[in-house]
Amino acid sequence: MSHRKQRSAFDQVSEVDRRRIVAYRECVLTFREIGSRVGRNQTTAMRICDCWMQEGTTDRRGRSPPPQCTTSREDRQIVRMEVTDHSVTSRTVAQHIESVTHHSVSARTIRHRLQQSGLSARRPLLGLPLTPNHRRLRHQWCDERRMWAVEWKEVVFTDKSRICLQHHDGWIRVWRHRGEQMLNRYVMHRHTGPAPGIMEPVALPNLQGLATTIFLQDNKRPHVAHIVQRFFVNHQIELLPWPAHSSDLSTIENMCSMVGQRLTHITPPAATPDQLWQHLEAAWSAVPQEHIQSLFESLPRRVTAVSSNNGGYSGY
């Protein structure tokens, strides 16, 4: 039995059994006999009796905590470095502390000190950079629509997404031997020119078929061109003003993500644009209607979140 297991068995003996073991020993019983009477092994009985002879007590001895390899001042410096630069790694902090104190500190110790201070490593939120002007316009836009409820049902969300045949998410891996990275069968070919794909211009017929519609598009340069703006005026299409860098306020972004995930699960992959269009329709139809409804219901919460964050990120 290892020392750790022996120590665990020693600590688990109740106080009543400890006193019985000592009493049996005073009656000149062997450790084997004592162990059989109390249901313990003879090594545990011997350790309890030795504790009684040396310390005059059978109480469990408290374990002393492991020695602290960093001082309280160093602990504060560790937290300060992480708070100053949230992306600094624990290994970098350990190297800095070691260069200052001249004694080895592991990255695991750094992570433990940060956890003791209430910090936890989390995946960062991805978002577009927001300038003070972006935040001001986002805040103003959300304040003007804070009371919207049924109005969101009139908004048609759109986004320009090109679905291509030669597309992957960057996580494809190949199994090969060392030195075979240049072989053609292990190379993922990337087209530099336009790849075959689909992009269906059906927005205008759908908009004209709706009774009341507010059209929403982002502020990409092709969308704000004068010829495009005149097109909307000539066809009497009402536009919803849109603040820059506000993809977290548009539900179409979440919808495209769900469709894209389902599109990658359709096998075999499309070989022609016509097959790709069929797969896209199947992936779009596979999104449950309750998921789409939940996206619309999240709009007031998104607006409130941006307003509460003074135009900052909403978390969506």
C-alpha positions, 0 to 999 in steps of 0.5 A: 500500500502506498504512503498516500493510501495508508494516510487515507486509511489512517484518517478515516478511522473513527474516534471510537475505533481509535480508542478501541485499538489503543485499548486492545494494544494495552491488553497485549494483543498483536496488531494483526488481532487488533486489525481483525477486531476493528475491521482495519489492517494491521498497519493502520492499527500500528500507526494509531498506536504509535501516535498514542505513544508519541503524542499521547492522543489519538486525534487526527493530526491536521495536515499542514498546507503546502509551502507557499512559493510566492509571496503576497506581494508577488501574488498582487503583481501576478493579478496586476499583470493579468488585469493590465493585459487580459490576454497575457499567458500564464507562462509569460507571467511565470517567466516575469516573476521568475526573472524578478524573484530568481526562483522558479514559478510554474504556469500552473501556480500562476493560474492557481493564484489567478483563480484564488483572486476570482479570475477565470480563463474564458474565450473572448467575445469576438466583435468589431472595434467600436470608436466613441462615435460608433458607440454614440450612434449605436446608443442613440439608435437603440434609445429611439427604438427602446419601446419597439415591440410589434414594430419589429415584425415589419422589419425585413432583415437582409444580409449579403452572403455568398455560398461557394462550392470550395468552402471550408471552415479552416478546421480540416486536417489531414493524416500524413507522415513527417515530410509529406506536407508538400505532396499534392494529395495533402494540399488543400487547394485554394482558388484565387479567382471567383469560386462557383457559387450562388447569390440569388437577387430575390429581395425586391419581389418579396418586398413588393409582396408584403403589405407593410415593410421596413427594409434593413441592410448594413452600411456596406459601400455598395448599399449606400451608393447613390444609385442604390438609394435612388432605386429604393426611393423609386420603388417606395421601399422604406429603409431602416437607418442602421448604425455602423458596426452593429452586426450584434443587433441583426438577427440575420447574422444568427440565422446565417450562422445556423444555416451554415452549420447545417449546410456543412452536415449535408453529405455528400457536398455539392458538386455544382451550383444547382446542387449547392442551391438545393442544399442551401434550401434544405439547410434553411428549411431545417432551421426550426421555426421556434428558433427564428421566433426566438431571434425576433423575440431577442430584439428588444433585449439586444436594444436594451443591452446596447443602451445599458452598455452605453452603445457597447457590445450587446453580447449577442 
